[in-house]
Amino acid sequence: MDATIVPKVQKHYPVLLKEIISVISPQHGGTFIDCTFGQGGYSKKILEFKNTNLIAIDRDKESEKVAYQFKKKFKDRFIFKNIKFSQLNNLKLKNQNIKAVIFDLGYSYTQIKDPEKGLSFESSGKLNMRLGLNNYSAEDAINKLDEKELEKIFKFFGDEKEGKYIARNIVKERLINRIDVKTLIKIIDKSKKRKNFKVHNATKVFQSLRIFVNREISELILGLINATKILKKGGVLGVVTFHSIEDKIVKYFFKSLSENKSISRYSPVVEQAEILFDLIQKKPVIPSNEEINENPPSRSAKFRYVIKKTDFYNFNTDIKDKFKDLIEIENFGDKL
């Protein structure tokens, strides 16, 4: 997964900022929710409009340091909660007219470069990869899950063609040594028959472990469902994705609720609006050449959004059924 950063100047770079602001229209005021606060790129731009309020959430406790500065500057207009976005329904929003809920699923520069998090194959030491509010680490997964489980994680979360050999060699190596970042990279290098000189050999395995450890599939699905519930009529739900799994989930959720094809055959029959979302454009918004030149990691970003057509809270969706195989792989973590 690419981070929303500019590596050369080492600062946080909010991807597709102009495009997102044009869609959510904070100049008209209202309350907005930034579900991936990070370094506050989107939040800062929204709060530049004086008649806006912002609720920021982030599972990474390090974000509280940035949030503290925002609170000092914007006072009663800004609230921060250290929660996962799957817990959006825990926010007390009784009298709030939520105009937009925004997700940016990339990692910030500070997260990628934090040696304690161990998100990158450039890190040294223990395999961690926990973004916050986790029950287990990548080290737990690598050293405790069985060969078949590891193979599935690498295959389905990273599209790693040689995941079988990597998993087998991990299981052999951990009989002798506990596996850390450097050891895992050596195993991957030894296991891969096809060398890719443009992309680091460990890229796909590290992506798959980050998704698994942070349960990013379940988090995204629950985040989308709960964001839909709290939005008011005319509210915007927007998501920036950085890899194909995320984009497939968002695309399916938006499309199905825009065409009334989201009812699971297992769900009880309930009265539901014919179409719940306005899908303004089917194709995602992508960065301009200018933005990609300035910030190369933004090249894989895709922004999709919908507008809520009517006020509703409970609704049926088959999104969990659609991606149940991926959720089952995430559930390997229940044994850790």
N, C-alpha and C positions, 0 to 999 in steps of 0.2 A: 504494500500500500504506500503510495506517495504521500509525503507530508506537505502541508500548505506553507512552504517556506521559500526563502531565497538563500541558498547555502552560502553564496559568496559574501554577502553582507551580514549574514548571521542575524536575521531578524524574522519575526513572524510576518507572514504575508497572507492576508485574507483573500483567498481565491475567488474570482468572479464577483468581487465586491460591488462594482458599478451595476452589473446586471441584476444582482440580488436586490439592491436598494431600489432599482427602478421597478421591480416586481412588487415589493412589499410596501412601497410608498410611505415611509415614516414621516414625510412632510405633512401628512394629514393627521398626525398624532395617533395616540392609542397605546396599548400595552403589547409588547413584543417579548417572545421567549427565545433566547439563544441557548440551544440545548448542548452545545459544545463550546463553552466559553473560552477555554484555552488562554491565549494571550489577549483576548478581548477585541480582536480586530473588527468583527461585525458589530459587537455591542457599542464600541466607541463611535462608529459611524452613525448608528441609529440614534444614540443619545445626543448627537450634535443638533438634532431637531428638538427644540425646547419643550414641545408639548407631547413628548414621548416618555413612556415608562418602560423599564426593561427588567425582566427576570432572567438571570443567567444561572445555568446549572453546569456542573462538570464533576465527573467522578474522580478526577485527579485533584488530590488535596493541595498540590502545589499551586493550583489556580487561585487559591484563597489569597495568596500574596498579591496577585494582580487585582483581584476583586476588592481588596482592602483599599487600594488606591482609587478605584472607581467609586467606592462608597464615600470616600472623603470628598471627591469632586462632585458627584451627582446626587449625594445624600438620599432624599426620599424617593428619588426617581429610579433607584437601582437596588435590586435585591439579588443576593447570591446564595445558592444552595449546593452543598457538596453531596450530590446524589447522582445516580445513574439515570439516563433519560428514560429508561423503562419505568421509572418511578414518577413520571410526570403527573400521574393521577393522584399522587400524594400531596401535590401543591394545593394550598387553599386559595381557590380562584373564584369564589362564590360570586363576587360582584365585579369581576374583571372582564372587560371586553377584549379578548385576545385577538389582535389583528393579524399576527403571523407567528408561526413556529418554524425556526430554521435549524437545520442540522448540517454541520460540516464534518464529514467522517474521516478527514485526514488527521495526521499527527502534526503537532507544532514542532518547530526547530528545537525548542528547549526539551521536549519529551524525547525526541530522537537522540539528542546529544547527552542526555542525562545518563551517566554510567550506572546509576542505581537501578534504572528501569531496564536496561539491557535490551532495548527494542531493536537495536541495530547490530548487524554482524561486524561492525567496526568497534563494538563494545568489547571490554575484556572482563574476565571474571565470571560470576554466576549468571546463569540464564534466569531472567526474571520475567520481563514483558508485561507485568501487571500495571495497568493504568490507574488502578485504585478501586477499592471496595471489591477486591477479589478474594476467592477462597483458596486458590492454588496458583503456582507459578509455572513457567515453562520448564524449569528444572524438575519440578514434581512430575510433569507430564512425560518428559523425556526419560526420566529414570524409573518411572513406575508403570506406565501403560504398556500393554503387551504389543507384540510386533504388528499384529493385524490392525489394532486400533491406531497405532502411529502411522501405518501405511495409509489408512483411510483419511486421517487428518491431512497428511501431505498431499494426497491425491485430490480430495474434494475441496479443501480450503486453499490449496496452493497450486493446483493443477501441475503437480510435480510428477513427471512421467516416470521417473526412476525412484519413486517413493518406496517401493518394495525393497530395493537393495539398500537404501538409506536406513530404513527401519530395521532391517536385518542386521546391519552393521552396528547400529546403535545398541541393539540388544546384546550383541557380542561384546562390545566395548564396555558396557556398564557392568559386566561381570567382573571386570578388572578395575575400572576407574569410574568415579562419579563424573558425569559429563557436564562440562562448562562450555562457554561460548567458543573458545578456541578449539576445544576437542570436537565439538559438533561440526565446526567448519571443516576440520581435517577429515572427519567421517564423510561429509557430503562430497568433498573433493575426491576422495578415494572411491566413492560409490558411483559417481556420475561418469558414464561412458562418453556422453556427448558434452563437449565443452562449449560454452557460450562466452565469447570474449567481450561481448557488449554488455552483458548483465552478469553480476556476481553469481557464482554457483549457488550461494546460500539464500538468494533472494526469495525463492518460492517457499522454501521450508520455513524461513523466518516469518514470512507473511502468514503462513498457515498456523504457526504457533501463536502469533499475536491474535488471530481471529479466535482460535480455540480458547486460549487463556482468558480472554476478555468476553467470551461468549457473545461475539459481535453479531451473530445471526439473530439470536433470541433478543438481544438488546435492541437491534434495529426494528425487528417486527413489533415488539411491545411498544417501542418508542413511537412508531408510526400509528399504531392503534390508539394509544393514549393521547397523542397530539391531535388526532382527528376528533376525539371526544371533546377536548377542551376548547377547540376553535369555535368561534361564532360564525353565523352566516356571513359570507363575504370574506372570511379569513383565509390567509394563504398558508399552505403547508409546503415547505421547500427543503430539498435535500441535495447536498453536494456529495457525490460518491467518487471513489478513486480506483475501484477495481470491479470486475465484472459481476461478482457475486452480489455485492451491495446494489449495483445498478439493476440487476435482474429483480431483486426483491422490491425495490422502490418502483420500478417500471410496472411490475405486475400489480402491486397494491393500488397504484394510481389508476391504471387502466381498468382493472376489474371493478373498482368502485365508481368509475365513470361510465360503465356500460351495464351495470347491474348483473354482472356475471360472477359475483363474489359469494353467493350463498352456497354454503356447503350442504351436500345432501344429508349430512348427519345432524345439521342444526334444526332446532324446532322451528316451525313456521311462525314468523312474526311479521308484523306490518312494517315495511321498510320503503322509504322513498325510492322512486324508480331509478333515479341517478343521484348519487350523493356528492360527487365532485364535478366541477368543470375542469376538464383537461384542455388547457388553452393551446398547447402545442405538444404533439406526440414526440417529436425529436428533442433531445436534451439541449440545453444551452451549453456551449463549450467555450473555452478561453480564446480570445483573439490571438493572432500571431504576435502582436505587440506584448501581450501579457506573458505568453510562452517564452518569448525572447528574454523578458525581464526575470521571469521565474520559471525555469525549465520544468520543475516538478509539477507545475499546474497542467501540463499537457494531457494528463490522464483524467482530469476533472470533468465531471458531468453534473449539470444542475437541472433537476426536474422539479416541477411545482404544479400544484392544483389549487383551486379555489373552492371552498365549501359552499354548496348551493343553498343549503337550508339548515336550520338549527336542529340538530339531532345529537343524542348522546350514545345510546345503545344501538348497535348495528351488527349485522352478520358479515363476516369475511372468512374466506377459506385460505387465507394467507399461511396459517400454521400448517394446514394439510398440504399445501403446495410445496412447502420447504421442510417437510417433516424429516426427510432423510438427513438433511444438514443439522437439524435440531437434535436428532438422535446421536450424531457424532459429537456434538457439543456435550451431550449428556454423559459421555465417557468420563468427564470431569467429576461426576457425582461420587466416584469411588476414591478420588484423591483426598 
